[in-house]
């Protein structure tokens, strides 16, 4: 007999406890928000976590949701002779999972911007990092501190996987029914320095009503 338990926006045969320690919304009891949902379009593994503060494209008309995965570069080492670049990516409890088949690109400067996108390939995972090696010619110039985002597909002149207009207000755990049940639509403040980095172009595309503020209790470099 299958046992189903509702857990943070997903239904699954497994249960697990997540998060709750990230300051994110100010005075939620004071807010008057509509909460609506949709079917998640990302190819997520069951049990995979998308952390609070992740931006997503919300198509209210068709009830569809696409999360934009973002990674921050820790260091870059180019091998000119081999024509490859080793990229070390920061990994925290908020960082999305980086898979071998994930297509990545340097975050564009505009929401509809394009660039070179490449499949991540073999991923070496450590406690605080992901390391990949890509063909240098297949990706735009990468530097330490740069942000990488999931791309729609590999190749030249490609865009991001989605153009986010909303922001996730609590952790999402992928289940065997991937329904985002509470996309917030209304006015709220977001603690921008306690969540995974958001590219400037994406931040500027969020809907009216999302107000980024600074959390001084947990300052972040």
N, C-alpha and C positions, 0 to 999 in steps of 0.2 A: 504494500500500500504506500503510495507516494505521500510524502509529507511536505506541504508547501507553507512557507512563512514569508510574510511581507517584510522586506527590509530595505529601508531607504530607497524608494523608487523602483524596486524590482521584486519580482516573484521568482523564487528559486526553491529547489529541493534541498538546498544547503543553507545553513545560517552562519553568520559571522558578525562580529561587532566591529564598527568602524568609527574613526574620527570623533568629531565633536569638540576638539580642543582649539580649533582655529577661529579666532574672532572674525566675524564676517558681516553681520547685519546689526545696525544700531537700533535699539528699542523695537524689536519685532512686534511687541504687543501694541505698539502705537500705530503700526502700519495698517493701511486698508488696501489690500492687494487682491487682485484676481489671480487664481491659480488654475492654470490649464495645462494640458499635456499633449504628448504626441509619441509616435513610434520612433525609436532611435535607429538611425540609418547606419551608424558606424558598425564595423565588423569587430565586435568586442567578444572576448572570451568570457564564459560564465564565471562570475566571481571577480572579474576585472573592475578595479575602482577608477572612477573619474572624480577627481577631488573637487570640493567646493571651491568656487572661484574660477572654474574653467568656463571659458566663453563658448557659446554655441549659436548656431543659426536656427531660429525657430520659425517654421512655416505654419502659422496659426490656421490658415485656410485649409491646408492639407494634413494638418496635425503630424508634422514630421520634424525631427530634431537631428542636427548634425553637430557633434562636439568638435572643436578645433584643438588638436593636441599640439602643445608647445614645449620645446626643450631649450635649455640655456647651455651654451657652449662653455666648457671649462678650459680647454686648451686645444691647440691645433698644431700638428707637426706634419709638414709637407715633405715628401720624398720626390725631389725633382727628377732623379734618375728613373724611378719606377713610375712616375706620373700619378702617384696616389697621395691622398691626404688622410692622416689619422685624426679623427675627431673624438675628443673625450667630452662627454656630456654630463652635467650635474644631475645627480639623482637624489631626490628627497622623498618624503612620504607623500608629497603632493605631485610629484612628477609622473606623467602618464607612462604606461609601459611602452618600451621601444622594441618592436618585433623586427625580425629579419625582412619581412615583406612590406614593412611600412615605407611609404614614399615620402621623402623629406625634401625641404628646400629652405633656403635662407628667407626669413620673413620679408616680404616685399614692403616698400615704403608707403604704398597706398593699398586700400582695401581690395581693389580689383587688379593690383599689380601682378606681373608675371616674372618668372625667372627659370633657372635650370633646376629640375627636380630629379632625384635619383633614389633608387631603392637602397635602403639602409644596408642590406646584406648581413653578413655574420655579425652578431652582437656579443661582445664580451661584457658580462655584467659583474660589477663589484658592489660592495656595500653602499658606496656613495657615488657611483658613476656607471655610465654605459660607454663603451668604446666601439667605434666602427671605423672602417677604412673604405674610402670611396675613391673612384677615379676623379682626379682633380678637375679634369676638363668637363665633367658631368654636373658640377655644382658651382654656383657663384662663389666669389671669394668669402671665406669664412674666417672670422677672428674670434679670439677669446671674448666672452661676454655677449656675442651675437645670439640671436634667437632663431632657432629652427622651428618650422611648422610642418604639419602634415600637408602634403600636396594632393591634388586631385588625381594626378597620374605622373609617371616618369616621362622625362623628355625636356626639350627646350620650350620656352615661352608658355609655361604652365602656371596656373593659379593655385591658391590655397584650396584645401579640401572643401572649405566653406567660408562664407563671409558672415561672421557672428554678429548678432544684434542683441543678444541677451547674455546673462551670466548665471551660472549655477549657484544656488544659495545653500546647498548642502551636498554632501557626498552622494554619488550615484554608484550603485553596485549592479553590474550587468547580471541579469538572470536569464532563465530560459524563456521569459517573456519580457522583452526590453521596451517597457513603456515608461517614459518620463511623465510622472503623474502630477507634477507640481511646478511647471514653468511659471515663474513669478512675472506678473504684468502689472506694473504700478510704480510707485516711487519708493526707492530705498537707497541707503548709503552702503557702499562696499569698502571694506578695509583693504586698500589696494596693495599695501606693503606686507601683508601676511599670506598672500596667495601665490600660486605659480605665476611667473612673469607673463604679461600680456603685451604683445607688440603694439606700438603706438598707433598704427593704422587701425587695428582692431578696436582699441580703446575708444578711438574717435568715432567708431561706427555703431557703438552701443546705443540703444534706444534712449530717448529722452526719459528721464525719471531715475536712471542709474547714476548716482553721484559718488565718484571715487573720493575717499577721504583717507587720512593717515592714522594708523593705530600706533600710538606712542608707547603703549605698554609692551609691545613686541616689535621693536624696531628691527628692520632687516636691511642688510647691506645692499 
